[in-house]
Amino acid sequence: MQVFKFGGASVKNAEGVKNLASVLQQVGYENTLVVVSAMGKMTNALEVVIKNYFDQPSELAGSIEEVKTFHHKILVDLFEHIQHPIFKKIASIFEELDYFLSRNKSPDYNFVYDQVIGFGELASTTIISAYLNEIGLTNNWLDVRELIKTDDYYRRANVDWEHTQWKIKAKLDTKVLNITQGFLASDANNFTTTLGREGSDYTAAIFAYCLNAESVTIWKDVPGVLNADPRYFENAQLLNSISYREAIELAFYGASVIHPKTLQPLQQKEIPLFVKSFLNPKEEGTRVGKGFGIEPNIPCYIVKKNQVLVSLSSLDFSYIVEENISEIFKLLHLYKMKVDVIQNSAISFSVCFDNNYNNLERLLQHLKAKFKVTSHNNVSLYTVRHYNEQAISSIEEGKELLLKQLTQETIQIVTK
């Protein structure tokens, strides 16, 4: 069994869907499960729908229509006749979206987010499955929400592994080509949950673990895992191979090619992960597995934008000790902050984190009750693995440094 994952960039238009079919024809699709994300920027477009639902109801209908129009154009480009059953299928999917938004009573943003955001994946996989069947690549469409079960921690749900394994083994025919959605799952009440942004990679790893797959391949618009994001760094180089450990480190620090949770289930069963280009599917790409170092051994650069750096000190110049740190972390957990860097001294404590849930003001008010608080918004966090002096200089040049922390293998720098 092999598991393939195609992201939104690979299926952003009709040509992308045709190229996905070409990749399958070139590399083989027997005993294959294909996990697909929403098309293009549809997750972003559906986030606008959600925002309008809560904040700008007058704009809601227009934003939904944009989502429908986008998919309709792809349908027209892929299928010759408008009478094809796929047109009604997609219309039905978006009727479900309309129905939910008109009947929902829950004021919980995170719950509504998960119920709405997944329509991108449901539409993309329905279109792709129909197109593959149309050109002779017979396949089975699966609703991943019937297979991957989680708790109800909406927007970053935790997998119920025992229940999920049972569902996948009971319902999935490994002898045929299967198409399913990334990112999505469901809770015990069958409400849709999501695994976190970019969670489709994690979906592929969950299936691979449960199916004891031979390998997982993530198809990207880059040649493989690069030592830097080419959007922010010049002269990015391909890493031919890296170990699970190294890949987990890179993912933890924010490397965008591999989702942080993806590697853990693969490592447990020593399932190799390949990252390859959907534009050049025959090229080797990057192999992630057991027993590899990093090849070539060069600095790896990661940047995370729009971070928050909060510095705390005690009001009476007393030490910041275990009790204080424990309380700080309880608050960070309470307000769902994802911590990226911590640094402390005798009387101060600094933490850099993602404010994904927009709880910053509430957190700061809570902290100000006990600490002197300084906050810097919209900072950038640079991480360099296997750094050298040249790498450090290239990051620091021309920037205001707010925090710097070195270990033997890694340097992290927060800049304004």
C-alpha positions in Angstrom: 0.0 0.0 0.0 1.3 3.5 -0.8 -0.2 6.8 0.3 0.0 9.9 -1.8 -0.9 13.4 -0.7 -1.6 16.3 -3.1 -1.8 19.8 -1.7 -3.9 22.7 -2.9 -1.2 24.1 -5.2 -1.2 20.9 -7.1 -4.9 21.1 -7.9 -5.5 24.8 -8.1 -7.2 24.6 -11.5 -8.3 22.1 -14.2 -4.7 21.7 -15.5 -3.6 20.8 -12.0 -6.3 18.0 -11.8 -5.1 16.7 -15.2 -1.5 16.8 -14.0 -2.5 14.8 -10.8 -3.9 12.1 -13.2 -0.7 12.2 -15.2 1.4 11.7 -12.1 -0.6 8.7 -11.1 -0.3 7.3 -14.7 3.5 7.8 -14.6 4.4 6.5 -11.2 1.6 3.9 -10.8 -1.6 3.8 -8.7 -2.2 0.2 -7.8 -2.9 -0.3 -4.0 -2.8 3.5 -3.6 -4.7 5.9 -1.3 -4.7 9.5 -2.5 -5.2 12.3 0.1 -6.2 15.7 -1.4 -6.4 19.2 0.0 -8.9 21.9 -1.0 -8.2 23.4 -4.4 -5.9 26.4 -4.6 -6.7 29.0 -2.0 -10.1 27.7 -1.2 -9.3 27.2 2.5 -8.5 31.0 2.7 -11.7 31.7 0.7 -13.8 29.7 3.1 -12.2 31.5 6.1 -13.5 34.7 4.5 -17.0 33.0 4.4 -16.6 32.2 8.1 -15.5 35.8 9.0 -18.4 37.3 7.0 -20.8 34.9 8.8 -19.8 36.3 12.1 -18.8 39.9 11.3 -20.2 41.0 8.0 -23.4 39.2 7.2 -24.1 41.5 4.3 -21.0 40.1 2.6 -21.7 36.5 3.3 -23.7 35.6 0.1 -21.0 37.2 -2.1 -18.2 35.2 -0.5 -20.1 31.9 -0.8 -20.8 32.7 -4.5 -17.1 33.2 -5.1 -16.4 29.7 -3.8 -19.1 28.2 -5.9 -18.0 30.1 -9.1 -14.4 28.9 -8.6 -15.4 25.3 -8.5 -17.9 25.6 -11.4 -15.1 27.0 -13.7 -13.0 23.9 -12.9 -15.9 21.6 -13.6 -16.6 23.3 -17.0 -12.9 23.0 -17.9 -12.8 19.3 -17.0 -16.1 17.9 -18.2 -17.5 18.4 -21.7 -21.2 18.3 -20.9 -22.9 20.4 -18.2 -25.4 17.4 -17.8 -22.6 15.4 -16.3 -23.7 14.1 -12.8 -20.7 15.8 -11.2 -22.4 19.2 -11.6 -25.3 18.1 -9.4 -23.0 16.5 -6.9 -21.0 19.7 -6.4 -24.2 21.8 -6.2 -25.5 19.4 -3.5 -22.3 19.8 -1.5 -22.7 23.6 -1.5 -26.4 23.3 -0.7 -25.2 21.6 2.5 -23.0 24.6 3.3 -25.9 27.0 2.7 -28.1 24.8 4.9 -25.6 24.7 7.8 -25.1 28.5 7.8 -28.8 29.2 7.7 -29.7 26.8 10.5 -26.6 26.9 12.8 -27.3 28.1 16.4 -23.9 27.8 17.9 -21.9 31.0 18.6 -18.7 29.0 19.0 -16.3 30.3 16.3 -14.1 27.2 16.4 -17.0 24.8 16.0 -18.4 26.8 13.1 -15.0 27.0 11.5 -14.6 23.2 11.4 -18.1 22.7 10.0 -17.5 25.1 7.2 -13.9 24.9 6.3 -14.0 21.2 5.1 -16.3 21.9 2.2 -13.2 22.8 0.2 -11.8 19.3 0.6 -15.2 17.6 0.0 -15.6 19.5 -3.3 -12.0 19.0 -4.5 -12.0 15.2 -3.9 -15.5 14.8 -5.4 -14.3 16.6 -8.6 -11.0 14.7 -8.8 -12.6 11.3 -8.2 -15.2 12.0 -11.0 -12.5 13.1 -13.4 -10.3 10.1 -12.8 -13.3 7.8 -13.3 -14.0 9.7 -16.5 -10.6 9.0 -18.0 -10.5 5.4 -16.9 -8.7 5.6 -13.6 -11.4 3.8 -11.6 -11.4 4.8 -8.0 -13.4 4.8 -4.8 -14.3 8.1 -3.1 -14.1 8.0 0.7 -15.5 10.4 3.3 -12.5 10.7 5.7 -14.9 11.8 8.4 -16.2 8.2 8.6 -12.7 6.9 9.1 -10.6 9.3 11.2 -12.2 9.9 14.7 -11.0 12.6 17.1 -12.0 14.5 20.2 -13.9 17.8 19.9 -10.9 20.1 20.2 -12.1 22.0 17.1 -9.5 23.4 14.7 -6.7 21.2 16.3 -8.4 17.9 17.1 -6.6 14.9 18.7 -6.9 11.6 17.0 -8.6 8.6 18.7 -6.1 6.1 17.4 -7.8 2.9 18.5 -11.2 3.9 17.0 -9.5 5.2 13.8 -7.5 2.1 13.2 -10.6 0.0 13.6 -12.6 2.2 11.2 -9.9 2.3 8.5 -9.3 -1.5 8.6 -13.0 -2.2 8.5 -14.0 0.2 5.7 -11.1 0.7 3.3 -10.5 -1.7 0.4 -6.7 -1.5 -0.1 -6.9 -3.3 -3.5 -8.3 -0.3 -5.3 -7.4 3.3 -5.9 -9.0 5.3 -3.1 -9.5 9.1 -3.0 -10.1 11.0 0.2 -9.8 14.3 2.0 -6.9 15.6 4.0 -7.3 17.8 7.1 -10.7 16.6 8.1 -12.1 14.1 10.7 -15.1 13.9 13.0 -15.8 13.6 16.7 -18.0 11.2 18.7 -21.1 13.1 17.7 -20.1 13.1 14.0 -19.5 16.8 13.8 -16.6 17.7 11.5 -13.3 18.4 13.2 -10.0 19.5 11.7 -6.4 18.5 12.4 -4.8 22.0 12.2 -3.9 24.1 9.2 -1.7 22.1 6.7 -3.1 18.9 8.4 -3.4 17.0 5.1 0.1 15.7 5.5 -0.9 14.4 8.9 -3.9 12.7 7.4 -1.6 10.8 5.0 0.5 9.7 7.9 -2.5 8.5 9.9 -3.6 6.3 7.0 -0.1 5.0 6.4 0.2 4.1 10.1 -3.1 2.3 10.2 -2.5 0.5 6.9 1.1 -0.4 7.5 1.8 1.3 4.2 5.0 0.8 2.2 5.6 4.6 1.9 4.1 8.1 2.0 4.7 10.6 -0.8 3.9 14.3 -0.5 3.6 15.9 -3.9 4.7 19.6 -3.9 5.5 22.4 -6.3 9.2 22.2 -5.1 11.8 19.5 -5.9 11.6 18.2 -2.3 12.6 19.4 1.2 14.7 22.5 0.7 17.1 24.0 3.3 15.1 27.2 3.2 11.8 28.6 2.0 12.6 30.1 -1.4 9.9 32.8 -0.8 12.1 34.3 1.9 15.6 33.1 1.2 17.7 33.1 -1.9 19.6 30.1 -3.3 17.6 27.4 -1.4 19.1 24.0 -1.9 17.5 20.5 -2.1 18.2 18.1 0.8 18.5 14.6 -0.7 17.9 12.8 2.5 17.2 13.5 6.2 16.5 11.5 9.2 13.1 11.3 11.0 14.7 13.1 13.9 16.0 16.0 11.7 12.7 16.3 9.9 10.8 16.4 13.2 13.2 19.1 14.4 12.6 21.1 11.2 8.9 20.6 11.4 8.7 21.6 15.1 10.5 24.9 14.3 8.1 25.6 11.5 9.4 24.3 8.2 6.4 24.4 6.0 7.1 21.4 3.8 6.2 18.8 6.4 3.5 19.2 9.0 4.8 18.8 12.6 2.6 15.9 13.5 3.2 14.0 10.3 6.5 12.3 11.2 5.7 10.8 14.5 3.4 8.0 13.3 5.7 7.3 10.4 8.7 7.0 12.6 6.9 4.5 14.9 6.5 2.0 12.1 9.6 3.2 10.1 7.5 4.1 7.1 9.7 6.2 4.7 8.4 9.6 3.6 9.2 11.0 0.2 8.7 14.6 -0.8 8.6 15.0 -4.5 7.7 17.5 -7.3 4.4 17.0 -9.0 5.9 18.9 -12.0 8.7 16.3 -12.3 7.4 13.2 -10.7 10.3 10.9 -11.9 12.9 12.9 -10.0 14.2 11.5 -6.7 13.1 14.3 -4.4 13.9 14.0 -0.7 13.7 10.8 1.3 13.0 11.0 5.1 13.6 7.8 7.0 15.6 5.8 9.5 19.4 5.8 9.4 19.9 8.9 7.3 21.8 12.0 8.4 21.2 15.2 6.6 22.7 15.2 3.1 24.1 17.6 2.1 25.1 18.9 5.6 24.3 22.6 5.3 22.5 25.2 7.4 18.7 25.0 7.3 16.7 28.2 7.6 13.1 28.6 8.9 11.2 31.9 9.4 7.9 32.3 11.1 6.2 35.7 10.6 3.5 37.5 12.7 4.7 36.1 16.0 4.2 37.7 19.4 7.1 38.1 21.9 6.0 38.7 25.5 8.6 39.5 28.2 7.6 39.2 31.9 9.4 40.3 35.0 8.3 40.1 38.7 6.7 43.2 40.1 8.9 43.1 43.3 12.1 41.9 41.6 11.7 38.4 43.2 12.9 35.4 41.3 10.9 33.8 38.4 10.9 30.3 39.8 9.1 27.0 39.1 5.8 28.1 40.5 5.7 31.2 38.3 6.7 29.4 35.2 4.1 26.7 35.8 1.4 29.4 36.1 2.6 31.1 32.9 2.4 27.9 31.0 -1.1 27.1 32.3 -2.2 30.5 31.0 -0.5 29.9 27.6 -2.4 26.6 27.4 -5.7 28.1 28.6 -5.5 30.7 25.8 -4.3 28.2 23.2 -0.9 29.9 22.4 1.5 27.7 20.5 4.9 28.4 22.1 8.0 28.5 19.8 10.7 29.9 22.1 11.2 30.4 25.8 14.1 32.2 27.6 14.4 33.0 31.3 16.8 34.6 33.8 16.5 35.0 37.5 13.9 37.8 37.3 12.6 37.6 33.8 10.8 35.3 31.4 10.4 35.7 27.6 8.2 33.6 25.4 7.5 33.8 21.6 4.3 32.3 20.3 1.6 32.1 17.7 -1.6 33.9 18.5 -3.8 31.7 16.2 -6.9 32.0 18.3 -6.8 35.8 18.8 -6.7 35.5 22.6 -3.7 37.8 23.1 -5.4 40.7 24.9 -7.1 38.3 27.4 -3.8 36.6 28.1 -2.0 39.9 28.6 -4.7 41.1 31.0 -4.3 37.9 33.0 -0.5 38.2 33.1 -0.5 41.9 34.1 -2.2 40.9 37.4 1.0 39.3 38.6 3.9 40.5 36.3 5.3 43.5 34.6 4.5 42.7 30.9 6.1 43.9 27.7 4.6 42.7 24.4 5.9 43.0 20.8 3.5 42.1 18.0 4.3 41.1 14.4 7.8 40.0 15.1 9.7 37.4 13.0 11.2 34.3 14.5 14.3 32.9 12.6 15.5 29.4 13.3 18.7 28.0 11.8 19.7 24.3 12.2 23.3 23.4 11.7 24.2 27.1 11.8 27.6 28.7 11.1 28.8 32.3 11.5 27.9 33.2 7.9 24.3 31.9 8.5 24.0 34.0 11.7 25.3 37.1 10.1 22.9 36.8 7.2 19.9 36.7 9.6 21.0 39.5 11.8 22.1 42.0 9.2 19.9 45.1 9.2 17.4 43.9 11.8 16.5 44.9 15.4 17.3 41.9 17.6 14.8 41.3 20.4 15.9 37.8 21.5 18.7 35.4 20.6 19.2 31.8 21.8 21.8 29.2 20.8 22.2 25.5 21.4 24.7 23.2 19.9 22.7 22.5 16.7 20.2 25.4 16.6 20.0 29.2 16.9 16.8 31.1 17.2 16.6 34.9 16.7 13.5 37.1 17.2 13.6 40.3 15.2 11.4 43.4 14.7 
